[in-house]
Amino acid sequence: MPPEQTPRELQVLLDAQLGLVTQAQLTACGFPRTRVRKRLEAGHWQRVLHGVYCVTTGPLTRPMTLMAALIYGGGPALLSHRTAAEEWGIVPADPSAPVHITVPYRLSAKGQSPTCVGGGSPGFPVPAVGSVLHPGVVVHRSRAHAYVGLDTAMPRTTLADTAIDLAVAEPTARAAYVSLISSVTNRRIRLADVRQRLQERTPRRYRRALEDAVRLLAEGVQSVLEYHFAVDVEQAHGLPRADRQGPVIVDGRTLWEDCDYTGCGAPLIVRLDGRWSHSMREVKFRDRRRDNAAELAGRPRLVFGYEETVGTPCVVAQEVERVLRREGWVRRDENPCPACESFWSEWGPEGLTGGEAA
């Protein structure tokens, strides 16, 4: 559309909406449906979603894909769920995934299937005919819509609401539990904000699992690896609950121990070595100094990574318990994990008592 033929109000819309416009907006600007149809049939414009057009040809950029979904949903629409999580940096972006939006409960917008590139006119060929132009739209409705959004260039749900929505969308309570812990720890979301949103906006499912996740986070768990250690190693095997993120002074600096069992009667330190967070040279040096400080103080220490904590939690629990017993901790209850019996039996009486075989 040459600029001189474009009504000024329409040009303003196109500039603000990245070259995207709805049929309702075109009609309001005095642009008749017949002209829209001709431009679509000629291949000069593209039909992106139902009632949403792009006045350029070629693939859509990610901002255009998101904008198309927002203007399809209408003025109040917000990016939400996985799409908002991608924009917040909680999860990696997936260009093939549909765009999730949330609208007020009263609106009747429906989800849209992916749109493919259509053919142009004989004199105006279009590349990549049949390829996916837009991945589609998933529409969610919320009675709390007015309280969950941020008014930005592309409105989206708040960081805490996004984390909760992402968790509630999981297929199981355990997956929701892990999702919330992962979102909060990876994106450093303020726990107070998550707790407040759970109180103000009761999730439609998994409420108990999400409240338990918040409780575990409040106890000091700061990563998914720490979650797996707390749940799959300590809780599942009846081990005492360590104090988490306790301060320790090393070379005049305050560092933080992942798990400290001193309060349980054994001066054991457990460090959880997340691959990505311990890859920097400075962090590796800091961890070595922290390990040396523990050794100099006569405190036993164990180090576990993601692979063994998640893949063989029974073996990890066995090693932790052996050191705890050696340092004086006494088990009061039976180990609740039936899978551990084979591990302990391999050690004979020593494995069962924590002392030397008779």
Secondary structure, 3 states (H helix, E strand, C coil): CCHHHCCHHHHHHHHHCCCEEEHHHHHHCCCCHHHHHHHHHHCCCEEEECCEEECCCCCCCHHHHHHHHHHHHCCCCEECHHHHHHHHCCCCCCCCCCEEEEEECCCCCCCECCEECCCCCCCCCCCCCCCEEECCEEEEEECCHHHCEECCCCCEECHHHHHHHHHHCCCCHHHHHHHHHHHHHHHCCCHHHHHHHHHHCCCCCCHHHHHHHHHHHHCCCCCHHHHHHHHHHHHHHCCCCCEEEEEEEECCEEEEEEEECHHHCCCCEEEEECCCCCCCHHHHHHHHHHHHHHHHCCCCEEEEEHHHHHHCHHHHHHHHHHHHHHCCCCCCCCCCCHHHHHHHHCCHHHHHHCCCCC
